[in-house]
Amino acid sequence: MKNFFTAFLLILAAGALSAQLTINVSGTVTDPMGTGVANVDIMIYTDSFPTGGVYSNVVQTDVNGDYSDSFQVPTFLTQGVFWVTMVDCNGNYLTQMFAWNPGSTDFTADFVYCANGACDVAVTATQVPGTILYNLAANATGAAPFTYSWSTGETTQTITVDTSGTYCVTITDNTGCESSDCVTVVIGTGGGCDVTIQNNPAGPLTAVASGQAPFSYLWNTGQTTQVIQPNASGTYCVTITDASGCTSSDCYVYDPMGGDSCSLFLVQVGPFIEAVGYGAMPYTIVWSNGAVGDSIVPLLGGTYCATLTDAEGCTSTDCLVFDPDTTCSVSLYSFPVQGSTGYQVGVAPNGAPPFTYLWSTGETTANIFVNSSGTYCVTVTDANGCEAEDCLTLALIDQYQVSGIVWPGDTINNIPLVGLAYLIVYDPMAGTLTAIDTVPLQNTPFGFSGYDFGDVPAGDYLVKVALDPSSPGYATNLPTYYVSELFWNNAASITVPYVGVAGFDVFLVQGNNPGGPGFIGGSVDDGANFGGGNEEAGQSGGSSPLEGISILLLNEFDDPIAHTATDANGEFGFDNLAWGTYQVIVEVVGLEQGITWVTIGPDNPTAQVHFEVTEEGITTGILEQLARQSLALFPNPATEQLNLVLDAPEAAQLQVQIVAATGQILSSR
């Protein structure tokens, strides 16, 4: 097995590493037939936050598709996370995240290298400069080679058009998988033009124009240059005019401190200067002497600087005066704890281990958590009795912005997501949850999708994200509450105001439908005027259908399968289901979930269920009817036989299902 070691850093002196905890990860990469795939790169990496430990390594699978790796962390670290990532045959980044603690140190991350049917195509339109022509390109993913079939009859990857209209292409990959996409082209009478604002976080904004040169620029700030430097957060717009008189506009929301910001601290550890970084992984660190990496060994004393650039383009720079003759020293660094109300302040000691710590707060650990402004100092004593002190001043400002990145559950690839984010406020006096705002997902210039509600009033909130049926990943990513929960009563709340930099990222829960011939459908209404008589069981008379109700489908093991929403008639359906037992769940914020168990198989390939949603709760629609009947069950408890007597004053069709506490269906008739 090949092993390519790229970087390893723990921001601690060597002696402090004497007590180590070993984290082991292994797995297998297979093709869809289960055969191991050799020579696939597997990336294993940790975040540097919050304790200062950074590990990054790349290993390759052997001839059987197997790989393994291990890394060590100090035992005083009680928990942490790491990621295992693979790039599949379609160029998609597949990732799995694991959380370790002293009782959980062995992990398995298996991957499928090239899943059958995993293909897609996206059409891009690019104007030919100085003309009215557009080049259309079909960008396909899947198992190469591909064939192309355009609505124009052409079969090449790219075509050129000169007429306004909608153009579609269907691609077929080597496995027979098909995918289609369309694009609408509008041919301008003046030759056509366009402009896009290219941003640099906390840096200048550049208007990138296309059309007939030369161009003139007019920003909403009154500036007329191609490049401007914003001096405050806000929305910046530009209108360009080309030589033919064609005009085009674009806007950009500039927020140099928003989202997931980054930071960098340099610390001296013996003969090393080590960089403690925080930001969107992966990030790079470039030193003033030209070196690249997490640490350097200076040959001379003096000032050394480094700049961190993270995956979202955020940059941070720090400098340190290196003294090769220092007997002992200490440096403090801090990072915001995402989604919390404070900062983690850590120690990087230099001297003879082991070290003891005494903070101005009275604490004696290597790291402390702070949630108020002030100056925090620590005195470190090494094994030789040498003492060193350092202080760090934090100005924590109350923050009211609720925003975050939305991560698909099946990939970390930067794909543009389409959907909505919902802001739900909790009223402790009334004990109610109310959706107060909805915003569309935004796609950043770095390829990430996210949401931003801006500043909100003080209070406790839930955030829910749901993809649109037109969005990439809709079929496999279910509506999810922050941080990564299917149900509102399990979701983490966001308390506003908070301090520090908090990106409330949502990790979408992934559903996996293996496919099959089965179908489960049903309806949801408001339960008014429940009708019995000769009506079909579960149907209502005089009630109103409810549109847009979230319906989740889980299997008997609580694994997510799929999601849908009711249509204008209050109806929903799940098709292509494998035989088995499922939970059909109605999810309405503020109400206990309505759940019914359904089993489908060769003798019962389809099933219909009905729910009623009222202010009192969610039921399967039969409870109101049963409340008007005389129902008896005996004996109780029952062992081999259970008798049901129903004295109904009117005719009705009822389905009776006996389900054990484990979820096993004992009888259905």
N, C-alpha and C positions, 0 to 999 in steps of 0.2 A: 504494500500500500504506500503510495506516495504521500508525503506530508510536507506542505509548504507553509512554514512558519512566517507570518507577516508582522505581527506586533504583539508585545505583551508588556503590560505596565500595571504595577500596583503602587499607589502613592503612599508608600510606607518604607521606612528604613529596613534594611535586610534582616536585622535581628528580630524585628516585629513580626516577621513571617515564620517564626519557628513553629507556631501552632497553625497547621494548615488544614483546610477542609477540601477534599478532592471532589470535583464535580465531573461526572462521567456522562457522555452522550454517545449514542451509537444508533445505527439504523441501516436500512437497505433501500436502494433506489431500483425500482423495477419498471419494466414496460407493462402495457396493459395485459399481457399474457402472464405476468408474474415472473418473467425472466430478469435476472439482475443485469443492470446496465453499468459497464465499467467506465472509468476515467471521467466521471462527472464531478465537477467541483462542488464541494459543500462548504459553506461559510458559517463559522461559529463565532459569535461576537457578543460581548456584553456592553452595556451602557456604562459610562464613567460616573453616572449619577446614581445614588447619592453619596457613596462612600469613597469615591476616587479610584476605584479599581477598573481597569480597562483590559479586556482580552479580545483579541481578534486573530483568527486562524482560518486557513483554508486547507482542507484535506480532500483527497480524491478517493472515489470508490474503487475497490479492487475488482478482480475478474468476476466475482460473484455479486457485485453491486453493493458490497458491504463497506461501511466506514465506521470509524470510532475516533474519539478525541477526549482528552481530559484537561482540566485546568484547576488551579488551586486558588483558594481565597482564605483569608485569615478567619479563624474560628470565631472571633468576636463579632464578625458580621452575621447578624441573625437571619438575613434573608437577602434575596436579590433575584434578578431576572437575566435571561440570556435568550438569544435568538439563533435559530438554525435556518439557513436560507439556501435554496437551490434555484438555478435558472433552468427552466424546462426547455423542451425542443422548440417551443413556440416563442422563446425569448421572454416568457413571463417569470417574474420573481415569485417563488412560492416560499412562504416562511411559516415557521412554527415557533411560538414563544413559550418558555418554560420558567417557572418560579421555583428557586431552590431554597432550602432551609436545612439546618443540621439533620433533620429527619428524612429529608428527601433529596438525594444527591445523584441518583441514577435515572437517566431519561432515554427515551427512544423516539426518534424522529424518522419515520419512513416517508418516502416520496414516490409518486408515479411520474416517470420522466416524460412520457408523451401519451397522454390519455386520448383514446379514440374519440372522435367527434369534437375535439377541442380546436375549432377553427373559427376565424373571424375575419372580417374585412372592413376597412374604413376608407372612404373615398375622400381625397383631398383635391381642392381646386386651386390652381395657381395661375394668375394672369401672366401672359407673356408680355414683358415690359414694352411699352410703346405701341401696343396693338390692342385689338378687342378680343383676341383669342385667349382661351383658357386651356391649360393642360390639366387633365383629370388623371389622377393616379390611384390605382387600387392597391392599398397596403394590406397584404394578407398575412395572417398568422395561422399556423397549423403544421401539418406534415408536408414539406415540400416534396416534389414540385407542384405548382398550382396551374389550373387552367382558368381562363377568364372568359366571361360571356357578358358583353355590354348590351344595353337596350338598343344601341345603334347597330348591333350586329357584329361589331368588332370583337376580336379575341386576344388583343394585346393587353399588357399590364397598364399602359397609359394610352390615352386618346386625346386629341385636340378638337375643341368645339368652337364654333363661331356664332351659335344661335342660342338665345335664352331658352331655358327649359329645365326639366328634371331628367337627370341621367342616372341610370342604375347599372350595377354590375353584380353578377353572381360568380363566386369563386368556388372551385372544387379542389380539395387537397388530395394527397396521395392515398388517404384512407377512405375517400368517398364523402367526407364531410363537406357540406355546402353552407355558404353564408352569403348574405346579400347586403348591399348598402346603396343609398341614393344620395345625390347632392343636387341642389337647385342652383343654376347659374343664371345671373342676370347680366346681359351684355349692355354696357352703358353706351349712350350715343357719343359721348366725348372720349371714348377709348377706355373708360373704366379707371378707377383709382381706389385705393384703400389705405388705411393707416392703422397701425397697432402700436400701443405704448409699451415699450420694453422697459422693465423696471430693474432696479438694483436696490435691494432692501437697505433702507437708511441711506441711499445714494441717489444719483440723478435719475430722471425719467427721460427716455429717448423716444421720439416719434419716428417710427420706421414706416416710410411711405412707399407706395407703388403707384405707377401710372406714368404719365409723360413728364419727365423732368424739364425745367427745374420746379421745385415745390416752394410754396409759402406756408408758414405755420402761424397759427393764432391759438394761444392757450387761454383758458378761462381766467388765468391770472393777469392777462394782458401782455405776456411775453410773446415774442415772435421768433424765437430761436428754436432749432430742432431739439436741443437738450436743455432741460431746466433742472434746478436743484430745489425741491420743495423745502420750505422752512417750518412746516407744521403738518400734522396728520390731516387728512381730508381727501375729497374727491377732486382729481385733476383731469381736465378734458382738453383735447386739442382738435382743431379743425385744420385740415390741409387742403390746399388748392393746387392742382397741377397745371401744366402749361396749356391744357385744353379747356380749362375752366371747371373740370370735374372736382367736386368736393367730397370729403369723407371725414368722419369724426370718430373718436374713441375716447373712453374714460378709464381711469384707474383709481382705485381706492388705495391711498398711500398711508401706511401705518407702520412706521419704522420700529415701534416697540410692541406691536401686536403679535398675536399667535405665539408660536413656540420660539422665543428668542434664544440667543446663544451667549456663552461667556467663556472666558479662558483665564486661568491663573497659572503663573509660573512659580515653582517652588524649587529650592535647593535641597537635594538629598545626597549628602556626601559629595562625591566628585561629579554628580549629575545635576542637570537642570531638567526637571520633568514638568510636562504640561498637563494640567488638570482641566479637561474640557467638558463643556455641557452644550448640547444642541441636538438637532435632528440627525440621527445616525443614517449612513456613515458620514463622518466628517474628516477633513484633512487639516494638518497643522504644518505650516511652513515657517522656518526660522530665518532670522535676519542674516545668518551665515550661509544660507542656501540649503541647509539640511531640511529633510521632510520626515516627520515622525513624531512620536510622543515624548522623546527625550534626546538630549545631546550631552556630550562630555566635553566641556570647554577646556581648551589648552591653556588659556590665560584668564586672569581676572578681568572684569569689565561688565558692561551692560549688554544684555542679550534680550532680544524681542522675538515674539512668535505671533502668528496670525492664524486663527481657526476659521475655516469656512465649512458650514454644515450642508446637509443635503437640500435645504431649502434656500441656500444662498446667503444665509445670515453670516456675518463676519464679526470677530472679536479679536482684539489685540492686547497683549500684556507684555511688560518688560520687567527684568530683574537684574540687579547688580550682583554678579557672582564673585564670591570671595573664596579662593581655594584654601585659605589658611584658617577658615572658621572651624573652631572646635566643636561647637554645637549651635544649632539654630532651629527656628520653627517658623513656619508660614501657615497662615490661615486662608482658607478659601470657602466660598459659599455658593450654593445653588438653590433656586426656588424648587420647592416640593410641588410637583404638578398637581393641580386640583385641590391643594390644601391652603392653609392660611399662614404659611411661613417659609422659612429657609432652613436648610441644613448647613451648619457650619462645621467644617472638618479641619483636622490638623495634619500637616506634613512635617514630621520631625526629622532632624538631622543630628546624628551623634551616635553614642554607644548604646544600643538597646540592652534591656527593655526600658521603656519610658513610662513615666507617671505624668498625669495631667491634673491640673487644678485650674478650673475656669472661674471667672469673676462671678458667675452664677452659683458657684459652689459645687458644680458637677465635676466628676472625675473621669469621664469617658473620653474617648478620642474624637467623638462627634457629638454635637448637641443640636437640638431643634429649637429655633427661636421664632416667635410670632409677634414681636414688638420692636419698634425702632430703638436704637441705642448702640453703644460701643461695647463690644464683647472681647474680653482678653483671656488668654490662657498662658499659664506658666508650665513649661515642660522640663522635667528633670531626667537626665539620662543615667545609665548605670554607673558612670564615673562621678556623679554628683553635679555635673555641669548643668546650669539652668539657662533657659532662654525664654523670652516672652514676645508675644505678638498680639496685636489688637486689630479688630476689624469693626468699622462703623457701618451700620445698615440703617438706611432711611426707608422704612416700609410704609408705603402709601396705600390707602384703601382703594381697591379696584372694584369696578362695577361691570366690566365687560364680560359677556358670556360668549365665547367662541371656541372653536376647536377644529381639528382635522378629522375627517371621516375615513376610516381605514376599512377596505373590503376584508371580509373574513377569510377569503381564499387566496389572497395575493398581496404583496406589498408593491406590486408594479403600479406605476403612476398612471392610472386610467381615469378619464374624466367621468365622474358620476353625475347622474341627473336624479334629483329628488328634492324632498322637503325636510326641513328641520322644524320641530315643534317645541315651543317654550311653554312649560306647564308650571304654574305657580301654586304653592300650597298655602292655604289660609288656615293658620292654627286655631283661630277663633271659631270658624265655621266647620273646620275639619274637612275642607273640600279641596279638590284639585281641579284647576281650570286652565285650559289652553288659552294663552293670551296673545301669542304671536306665532307667525309662520314665516319662514324665509326659505328661498330656494338655495340649494347647494351652489357654492361658488368654486370655480376651477382656477387655481393659482397659476401664475406663469411657470412654476416649477413642476406642474403636473399633478399636484395634490388637490383633492377636493375637500372643502370644509364649509363651515357655517359661521355666521357672525350676527348676533342679535344686538350688537352695540352695547351701550351702557343700559342697565336695567335697574329698577328700584331695588332697595334692600329687601331681602326675603330669601325664602328657600324655593328652589326650582328643580324640576326634572327636564331633561332634554331627550327628545325622541327623534330618530332619523329613519325615514322610509324612502327607499328608492322608487323612482317612477318606472312603470313597465317598459319604457323606452330606453332605460339606462343599461349600460353594460353591467353585468353582474346581478341583474335584477332577480334572475331565477334562483340564484344560490345565496343571496344575501337577504336575510329577513329583517323586518323593522326592529330596531334595537334602541333601548334606552341607554343613556350614559351610565356606566362605562361600557358594559357589554352584557345587557340583560334583555330577555324577551318580555318580561312582565314588569309593569309599573311598580308593583309592591316589592320587587327585589332590586329596583334601580337605586343607584347612589344619588343623593341629593346634592345640589350645588348651593352653597350658602354665600350670599352677597350682602355686604362687601367682603372681600378677602384681600390679603396682601401678597406681594410678590407677583410673579408672572405665572398665570394659570391658563393653560390650554386644555379645555375640557374635551379631549379627544374621545370619539365614539368608535369602538371596534365592533363592526357589524357581525352579528351571529350568523354563521354559515349553515345553510340547509343542504341536505344531501338526499335527493330522491333517486334511488337506484333504478326506477322505471319498472313498468309492468302493465298488465291489461286492466287493472282495477280502476274504479271511479267512486269518489265520495262527493256528494253534493248536498245542498240544503238551502235554507232561507233563514232570515232574521227579520223580525218585526217588533213593533212596540208593545205587543201583547194586549191591545185593546179589544174588548168584546170577543173573548175567546169563544170559538164556535165548536160545538160537539156534533151530535146527531150523526148524519151519514157522511160528514166530511171526512177526508182522509186524516189519519193520525198525524198530528204535528202541524196541520194547516190551521189557519185562523180565519175567522170571519169578521170583517169590519176593522181589522187592524191595519196599520200602515207599515209598509216595508221600510227598512232602514238601509240607506245607502252609505257606502264607505266604511262599514264596520270591519275591523281587522280580524281575520280568521287565520289561526295558526294550526299547522298539522305536525304532530309529534308521533313517534312510534311508541311502542309499549315500554321502551327503555328510556324514555324522555329525550331521545335524540331528535333534534329539529329536522324536519323533512321539507316543508314548503310553507308558503304564505300566499294569501290572496285577500281581496276585499270584496264586500258585497256590491252588486251593481244597483242600477236604479230601481230594480224590482225586489231588492233585498236578497237576491240569490247569489250563490257562490258555488264553485266546483273545483275539485282536484282530480285531474286525470293522469293517466300513465302511472298508476300506482301498483307496486308489487303486492302480492297477497300478504296479509298480515293483520295485526291489530294496531289500531291508531287511536290517538287522542285528538279530537276536534275541539279547538279551544277558541272561544270568543274573548278578545282582549279589548276592554273599554276602560280607559283611565278612570280611576276612582271607584270602580266596581270590582268585586271579586270575580275572577275569571269563571266563565261558564264552560264546563268540560263535559263531553260525552265520549264514551268509548265505542269504537266501531271495528268489527272484524269483517274483512272481505276475503273471498277465496273462490275456488271453482264453482261451488254451490251457491255462492252469494257474491257475485262479482261487482255489484254496485250497492250503494247505501245512500239513504237520504236522511238528513237530520234537520231538526228545526229548533231555533232558539228564540226566546223573547227577552228583550232588553227593556227594563223599566227602571224607575228611580230606586226601587228596592233592591234590584239585582238582576242577574242573568240566569234564566232557567232554560230547560230543554222544551218548554211549552206544554208539558204534560202535567206539571204540578198543579196548575190552576184547575184543570179538569178533575184531577184526583181529589182536590180539596172539596169538590162538590159531590163526591161519591163516598160510599162506605167501603173502606178497604180493610181487610184483615189478612194477616200473615201468621201462620202457625205450623208446627210448634216453634217456639223461640227459646233457646237456640235450636237450630235444625242440624241434623247430621246427614241423613241419607235422603230425606224427602221434605220439601217445603210446600205447603198449601197456600194458595192465594185465592181469596174470595173477594170479588168486586161487585157491590150492589149498585149498578148504574141505572138511573131513572131514564136514560135515553141511550140509543145505540151509539157505539163508538168502536173504532178500531185502534187497538193499543198493541205496541210491541214491548215485551217484557224481557229485560236482559239482567242477569245476575252476574255481578262482577265481584271477584274477591278483592280484599284489601291490597293485594299485590298487583292488581290490574288484570289478572287472568279472568277471561270470560268463562263462567261456569255453565251458563245456559243462555240461549237466545231464541225467542219464539214469538 
